[in-house]
Amino acid sequence: MLLARIGRPATRAFLPLRSSALRAFSADPSAATAPTMDFDTSMSCAGCGEGIKHTGLGLQPLFKCPEASRKTQADHVLLPTPLSTADLSSLAAVASSPSSSPSPFVKYRALLYPYRVAMANGMSDDKYVEIVSELDDRIKEVNGGKGFEATPLTYSAEQNVYIKDESNQVAGSHKARHLFNVMTYLLVLDSLNSPSPPLSSSRRLTVASCGNAGLAAATIAAAAKWDIDVCIPDSADPEVVQALRDLGPHVNTIICPRDVPAVSHSAFGSVSAEGAADPTVAVFKNLIEKHGSIPLSVQGTECGLAVEGVQTLVFELLDQAAEQKQTPLDFSSLFIQVGGGALGAGLFQGLQRAAAGDLNVVSPGLKIPRVPAVTTVQAEGNAPLNRAFARIRADGKTSAEAAKSKEDYMFPWQNPSSVAHGILDDETYDWVELCRGMESTSGSAMVVNDDQIRAANAHAKAKYKVNSCHTGSVGLAGLMSSGSRREGPPSIVVLSGVDRSGARSFSTSASDLGPTWVRNGITYRRLESTYDPQVLFDFNKTHGTSPHNFIPDEPVKAHLAKLATGETTVWGAFAEGGELVGFITGEVGGGYWLETGDGEDSTCFINEFVVSPEHRGKRIGVNLTSMSVDPDAGIFAINPDVKEMYTTVHVGNITSRTAFIKGGYREAMTYKDAMRDRNTTVLKFSKNSDIFPRGNSQTMRVVGV
């Protein structure tokens, strides 16, 4: 294959494949052939402006700018060169044959680069659709029967926003869109190169991820029966780690701790973990550079084509909005969560294409008058893009100028931390494209704190019934913290990343006592007033007594007896068969409160909190603390006068403190408790997180101790 730089006589050639093996996806040359069409299949680097042709025999994947290793001052992201309207119309005409597939990768194929490469090299439209459909069918086999189809779009007149729900997408997030497009490209190349051995016979795939991207890549790789190394941090969600292991023998998980020189457990033995601040990225890059692995990743600098796949989300959203006819096809803002930046970059590019008329060529009538203001949202504990954009503006530069001196603007964030674990990339890899999006649309870069993220996540579940994780709720947190926009064109928010903390099933069935949750086989609900308080006392005495928790009989019995009068509220956790496995109780006032100006009746105190030791490790404690302050199931729904929830724990009771913090509470203070001869930590949750975003910052006086 010739890989020629546009405008230069020089050529480059890739090394031939090293071995042969049976194809995972069969290629029938007779079915694949069609007249070759003269489409531009070149790619252009957004960092240095280099153009690279993608032509000739022996096509190999083209992901990374060949100048990246030489021109190190810029971030190189290789993107498909835009087509003329005439060429796009020709592609759309070829792709006009009807298909029953619900996949956006079939419906919008004429807008995607893999289809352009296929048609330019003589593949038939039928063969291309067959490749996409066969991959989608195999994804269904490894993804519980679910493949690619349109995800829900909801319009909220109250918030004047379109909510796109990607939490139930393949592998639980939008990341699968990015990577399906990349895999389609690889399989197209395999088919075009037939009868040469498939790429999978000689080159492994790899991905670096905090969780969702790794799971999406692994799901797609397992479907294609292509070996992949998934590099994840040692802090990865255990649910994600288990899901990766459940995908079978083609998926190899490499745990990458910080501060180690190398990792093992790869097909190549020991791999260096040095060369990048994030060890997952370091191992990932070393697998590519030293072992020839192919990046099935969303880092634009390593796999520029991944950005394109999520453009299908924009095309689909506009199709749905036009069909719903709630508002005109005009939008004021896009609020989008940013980690590595591929989602935001892809959405910006998709909206650009919709405004330019590309989508209108494929789906007549779908055109927007402008690109909405791009508002990027990051967690305050990890905001490298916000920092970079602020510096660019302060220096009076454009994003294109800043791109030439990356080290001045985009560099690793020290000690990333947030409840939004999925966007803790210490660098925003697609930062130049996002900065270009913000500056060209008069957009902005926002930062939200963890309390705002938690509030948005709770709102997503209660208002929109979307089971998104904290990461996927960051864009909504940006919208909510920016104030109401009820007038004018609506905004767009994408909720993505399924909440796996409650496990594989999620239920919010309602009753007179509020919602019931079913998570990981455990049912959570508010207890009825007739529930036997003696059962609760005996359970508490048996499982709750510890060196950190003394249970005085009479006061606790009196507190639990108030369940009958409604003065005490109890939320319980039950295993299959109805066995009580944990509970948490609250009483308004409760004989103890922090005086913040609203009085005893505005506070509720958590008196008892206990989980059976036999059932620990299932996040029962976290779910109980979370339920106690849930907008629909918790104390604020039961008693609207209550503004704050409090509890106290022994400072050494790390398990309980952790459960409350993960449930949304904040540690307000620790004091020397003379009455109980110990140090006691006070935790609280405020109904109005705008007033008390980080625990109580006001001076507090402990009352009733």
N, C-alpha and C positions, 0 to 999 in steps of 0.2 A: 504494500500500500504506500502511496505517496502522500506525505503530510506536508503540503507546501504552504509557506507563508504568503499571504496575499500580497501582491505587488513586488515580490522578490523572486529571483530565479532559484533560490536554494531549495533543497528537498531534504526530507528526513524519512527514515524507514524504521519501523518497529521490528524487533526480533521475532522470528517465527515461533509458533507454539511448540511446546517441548514434547508433548506425548499425545497419544490418542486414547479415546474412550467412547463408549456409547453415549448418545445425546440424551439429555433429560427431556428435551422437547424435540420431536422428530421433525425433519425437514423434507418435504417432497418438492424437489425442484420444478417438476412439471406443473404443480399447482401454484407455485410461487411466482412464476414468471409473468411479466406484463411489459408493454413497451416502456423503455427507459424515458423518464421525464427530466427535463433540464431545470432542476430546482437548485437554488443556492444552498448547499449543506455546510457552508463554512461556519466557524464560530469566531467570536471576537472577545478579547479580554477587556473587561471593564476596568482593570487596574492599569494596564500599560498601553492599551489600544491595539495590541497585536491581533492580526487576523490570520486564521489558520483554516485551510481547506480540508475537507473530509471526503476524499475521493480515492478511486483506484481499487485494485484488487487486494484481497487480504485485509479487509477493513478491521481495524482494532479500535477499542473504545477510546474516545477523546474526551478527557475530563479536565485536564489541568494545563494551564498555559506553559509552553516549553520555556518561556522566559522567566518563570517564577524563581528558579534557582540562581539566575544571574542578576536579575533586577530585584533585589531583595527589599528595596525601600517601599515597594508598593504591595498591596494585597491583590493578587491576581485571581479573578473569577471569570471563567470561560463561559460565555453565554451564546446561544444560537443567534446568528445574524438575522435581523428582521427581514421578512419577505416583502416584496412589492405586493400591492393589492391585486395585480393581475395574476401573479404566481399563486397567491393565497386563494383566489377565485378558482384557479385551475385545480388546486388540491381539493378544495371544497366540492367541486364537481365530481371528482373521482370518488370522494368519500360520501357521496349522496345516496348510495344504495341503502335501502332500509335494513335495520337490524333490530332484533328483539332484545338485545343486551341492554340492561339498565346501567351499565358501567359508563361513567363520564369519560373514560379513556377510549371508549368506542364512539360515543356521541360527539366529542370534541376533538377527535383524532387529527383532523386536518389542521388544527392549531398547534400541534405538538411536534417537536423535533424528531422523535423516532419515526413518525409516519413520513416526514419529509425525506429522511434518509432512505426509508424503505421504498418510497415511490421513485426517488431519484436513481435507485439502483435496480429497478426492474421488478420489484415485488408487486404482486397483485393486491388490490384492496381486500379481497376475500381472505388471502393468506394472512394479511396483517390482522384482520379481525379475528381470525382463527387463533393466532398467537396470543392476542390479548385475552380472548375468551377462555382459552385453555389454561392460561396462568390464573385467571380469576377463579375458574372451577377448582384448581388445585389449592388456591387460598381458602376456599370454602371448606375443603377437607381438613385443613390444619387450624382453621379459625372458627370452629363450632358452627359451620354451615353458613357463615356470613361472608359475602364478597363485597365488591364495590357497587354501590347504588347511591342515589341522592340521599343526603342526610337532611334532617328537619330544619326548616327555616320558620321562625316565629317573629311576628311584628308586635311590639309593645307600644301602644299609643301613649301609655303612662310615661314611659321613658323615651318615647320617640326613637326607637332603635330596632334594627333587625338583628335577631340573635340566631347565629348559625351554629347548630349543635353537632360538633364533630366527636363527641365523647363516645359515640357508639359506632365510630368508623372502624374499619379493619384494624385490629391490634389496639383499638381504644384511643386513637388520636389521628390528627391530620397528617402525621409523619408518614403514614402509609401512602398517601398521595404522592409525596416527593419520590419515594423509593420504588413505587410501582412503575413510574415513568422511566426510572433508570433501568430497572430490570427489563422492561419492554425493549428498551434500546439495546441491551446486551443480547437478548434473545433474537432480535431482528438481525443483529450482526452475525450471530451464529447461523441463522437461516441463510443469509446472503453469502456466507463463507462456505456453505456446504459444497462438497463433502469433507472439508477440513474438519479436524476434531473440534468439539465445542470448547469454548473458553473455560468452562467449568472443569474440564479434564486436566487443566494445567495451572489454573490460578484460583486461589481462594478469594473470597470476599472478606471485607472487614468494615467495622463501624465503631465510632467512639460516641458514647451516649451517657447521659444521666439516667436514662430509663426508657422513655417512650420511643425515641428513634431506634434504640437498640432492639426493642421488642418488635417494632414495625419491620426493621430490616431482617431480623431473624425469621419472622413469620413469612415474609416474601421469599427469603432464601430457602427456607424449609419447603415451601410450596414448589419452588423450582428445582429442588433436590441439589442445591449448590452449597458446598461447605462454606461456613462463615465464622469468623472470629469476632465476638462481640466484646468490646472493651468497655467496662463499666467501673465506676468508683466503688470503693468498699462501703460507701454509705448508701448504695442503691436500695430502693424499696425491696424488702424481702419478697413481696408479691411478684414483682417484676423478675427477680432472680429465679423464683420458682417457675414462673411462666416461661422463661427462656429454657429452663431445663426440660420442661414438659414438651417442647417442640421437637425433641428427638435428636438423632445422631448427627445431623448436618449442622447443628448449632453448638459451637464451643464458646463458653463464657470465660473471659479472662478478667479477673478482679484486679484492679489497678490501684493499690494504696498510694498515698502520698509518701514522699521521703524514702522511696526504695529505688535502687539503681536499675533494677530489672525485674521482669515478671516471668513466670514459667507458664505451664499449662497451655502453650500454643503448639500448633502442629510443627513449628520450627524450633521447639525447645525454648531456651531463654531468649527474651526479647528486651532490648533496652527500654527503660522508662524515662530516659533523659532526652532533652531536646525541645521540650515545651513545658510551661508552668503546670498545665493540667496533665497528669500522668496518663489518663485515658487517651488524650490526643497524642501524646508522645509515643505511646505504644502503637497506636493506630498508624501514625505517620511512618514509624520504623517498619511496620509490616508492609506498607506500600513501597517504601523506598529500598528496603534491603531484601524483601522476599517476594516482590512482584504482586502483592495482593491488590485486588480491585476495590476501590472505595464505594461501598453501598451506603453512603452517608449523606447527611444534610449540611455538612460544612462546605460552603460554596467554594472556598479556596482549593479544596481537594476534589470536589465533585460538582462543578458548576451546573450541570444539567438537572440536579435534584431540585433546584429552585423552581424550574418550570412546572413540575408536576402539580404543585399546589395552585397553579393558575386555574385548574379545573374547578376549584372551590369557588372562585369568583364567577366563572362562567355559569356554574350551577346555581349560585345564589341569585344572579341577575335573572336567569330563566324562571326561578321560583317566584321572585318578587314581581316579575311581569305577570305571571299567571295569577298570583294572589290579588293583584290590583289594589293593594292597601294604600300605596302612595305612588307618585310618579317615580320614574327611574332616575332619581337624582339624590345624591347623598352628601351630607355635610362633612362627616369625619369617619375615619377608620381608626378604632382603638384596638391596638394589637400588642399582645405580650411578646417580649423579645428576650431570647437567650442568645443562641448562636445567630439568629436573625433570618434564617431561611424562610420561615413562614411570612414574616413581614415583607421581605423582599419579593417573594412570589406573589403575594396579594397586591402589592404596589404595581408590579409588572402586569398582572392580569387586569387590574383596573385601567392601567395605561392603554392596554390593547383594546379594552372595551370602549374607552373614550376615543381612540384613534379609528375605530370602525372595524377592527379585525373580527371581533365576535359577530358583528352584524353581517359579515360575509358568510359565515357558517350558519348563524341563526338570525335570519332577517328580522329587523325590528329591535334587536337587542343592542342598544347603544346608549351610553351615558354622556351628558353634556360636559362633564369635567371629572377629573380625578379628585375624590374627596381628600380633605386634609389628613395626611398621615400622622397619627399620634402614636408614637411608640411608648410602651409602658414597661418599666423594669422595677424589680424589687429594690428597696433602698439598700439591702445588704449585698447587692451585686448589680451595679449600674454602669458598666463600662461604656455603653453607647451614650447614655445621658452625659457622662463626663466628656466624651469625645465631641459630641455635638455642641456642648457649651463652649469648649475650647475653640472649635472651628469658628463659632460666631464671635467669640471674644477676639480672635485673631483677624477677623474680617476676611476669611477665606471661603472659598466654595468647597464642596465635597470633592470635586475633581482635583483641586489644588492640594487639599489635605491628603488625598490618596497617595500622593507622591512622597509623603513623609509620614508613613504609618506610625513610626515609633513615637512621634510627638502627640498622637491623638488616640491610637488604639493600642493598649498594652494591658497585660493581665491585671485583673482586680485581685487585690490581696484578701485572702480568707473569705470567699463568697459564702453567704449564709442567708437563708430565707425558708419559710414554710413552702414556698414555691420551688421545690427541689429540682424540677425539670428545666428551669432556666438559670441554672447556676454555672453556665459556661463562663469562664473567667475572661474570655474575649468574645466580642460580637463579630463573627467571621464575615458576615455580609453587611458590615457597618457602612461601607461607602454607598451601597445602593440605598440603604435606609436613610442615610443623611441626604442623599440626592432626593429621595422621596419627600422628606420633610421640608427641605428648602424649596422644592419646586411646587409644593402644594400649600405653602404657608402653614405647615404642620408644626409639631413640637415633640419634645422628648419629656416624658413624665416619669416620676418615681412615686411608688406607693409603698406604705409600710405593711408589715405582716397583719396588723389588725384590720386594715382596709381590705387586704386580700381575703382574710377569713370572712369578713362581712359580705364581700362579693360572692364568695363561694357558698355561703349560707343562702344568700339571695337567689343564686342560680338554682339551687335545689328547691327552695320554697316557692319562688315565683314562677320559674320556667320548667321545673321538674327535670332539670338536667343534672345528671350525676357526674359533674366534672370535678377534677381535682383542684387543689389550690393553684397549681401552675396554670391550668387552663382557664382560671377565673381572673387572671391578672388584668387582662384587657377590660373586663367588666368593672374591675376595681378602678381603673382609670376613668371610665365613663362616669361611675358613681361619684368619684371624688371631684370631678370637674364641674358638677352641678347639672341641673335639669336643662334639657334643650327641647322643650315641648313645641316650640315654634320653629318653622323652617324645615328644610330637608332632614330626614332621619340620619342617624349614625349607623355604623356597622360594628358588631362585636362578634368574635368567634370564640365559642366555648369549646375547649378541646382537652383531651386527656381524661380518660375515665378515672374516677376515684376508686382506687383499689384498696383503700384503707378499710373499707367495710367488707371487702372481699368480692367474690365473683358474682354474687347476686345482690341486688339493691331493690328494696321495696319501701314505699312510703304509704301503705294503705292507711286510710283514715278511720277513726271511730269517734264516739263522743268524748273519749279521753285523749284525743289528738292522734297524730300519726303513729303507726307501728313500723318499726324498722326491722328488716330481716337481713342480717349481714353475717356471712360465713357460717350459716346454719344456726345462728343465735338470734332470737327474737327479742326486741327491745320495745317496751311500752310503759306508759304510765299506769300505775296500779289503781284499781278501783277502791273506793272507800271501805268496802266490805272485806278487803283482804286481811287475813289474820295477822295482827301485829306480833303475836307470839312467835309465829313462824319466822318473821323477820328478825326478831330479837335473838332467837336461838341460832339462826344462821350467822348473824353478826358476831355473837359471842364465840361461836365455834371457829369461824374463819377470819374474824377481824382482830382478835386479840393478839397483840405482839408487843415487843419491847418499845415500839414507837407509838403504840395505840392502846391506851387503857380505856376500858369500857365500863363506866359506872352504871350499875344495874338500874336503879330507880329513875335517874334523869333520862336515860335512853328509852326505858319502857314508856315513860310519860310522853316523850317526844313521838314515839311510834304510835302511841294510842291516838294521837291527834290526826292520824290518817282518816279516822272515822268522821271527824268534824270538818275535814278539808284544810285544817291549819297546817298540816304536814303533807308535803307532796313526795311521792316515792316513784322513781323510775326503776323498773326491774329488767333483768336480763334472764332469758329462759332458754335452755337447751331443748333439743327435740324431745318430745314427750312431756314437756311442761316443767322440767326440773329447774328450780331457781338456782342460778349460778352467779348472781351478783346483783347489787342494787345501790342506789344513791338517794339520799333524802335531803329535802330542803324545807326550812320553816321561815316564814317572813319574820324578820326581827331575830327570832331564835335565841334571844338572850345575849347576842353578841353581834356587833356591827361596827363598821368604820363610819365615823361621823363625817359626812361630806357635804352637809347642808340640806339634804332632802328629807332627813328624818328616818326613824326606825321602820316605818311602813313601806319605805321605798327600797328596802334592802332585804335580801333573802340569804340565809346562812345554810351552807351544807353541813349537816350534822354528822351523818354516817355515810361511809363509802367503803364497800367491801366486795371482793371477788373471790370465788372459790379457788383455792390453789390448784385444784385439778384442772381448771379451765383457763388458767393464766397463759399468756402468750397468744391469745386470739383477739387482742385489742378490745376486750370487753370493757376494761376500765376507761379507755379513751372514748369509746362509743357512749358510755354512760355519762361521762363528764360533758361530752359534746351535746348529747340529748338534753341535758339539764339547761342549756342555754340556747338550744335550737329555736329559731324564730317561730316555728309551728308546733314543736313538741315540748319546748322548755318552759321555764317559769314566766318568761315575758308574754307568752301566749296565754298562759293560765291566769296570770294576774298582771294586767297592763300597768298597774301603779308601780310595780317593782322596776327599778332602774338599774340595780346592781346586784350581783351575786358574789358572795364571799365564802371562803373557807379558811381553816388553819390546819397546818400539818407540822409534825415534828421536822425540824430542819434536816434530820438525817434520813427521813423517809423518802428516798429518792424515787422509788417506784410510784408513790402517790403523787409527788410533785410533778413527775414527768407526765403522768396520765392527765392531770389537770391542764398542764401547759399545752399538750398536744390536743386537748379538747377545746382550747381557745382561751383559757384563763391566763392571766399575767401575774407574776410575782410582784406584789406591791411593796412588801417590806419584810424584814426579819428582825425580831426583837427578843430581848432576854425576858423569858416568861417566868417570873418569880413564883407564881402560884403553882406551876407544874414543874419547876426546877429544870428548865430546858430552854433551848432556843427554838422559837416558833416562827414559821414562815406563813405570812398571810397572802392568799391568792384571791384575785377578783376578776370578774368579767363585767364590763360596763355595757349596758344596752346601747348607749350612744357613743360609738367609738370615735366620733369626731370630737367629742368633748374630752374623752379620756383615751387617747390613742395608744398610750404606753403605760397601762396601769394608772394609778392616780399620781399625777405630778404635783398635786397640791400638798401642803402640809397636812398630815393626818394625825388625829388623836384617837388612840385605841380606847374603846369604851366597853365596859362590862367584863373586863378580864379579871 
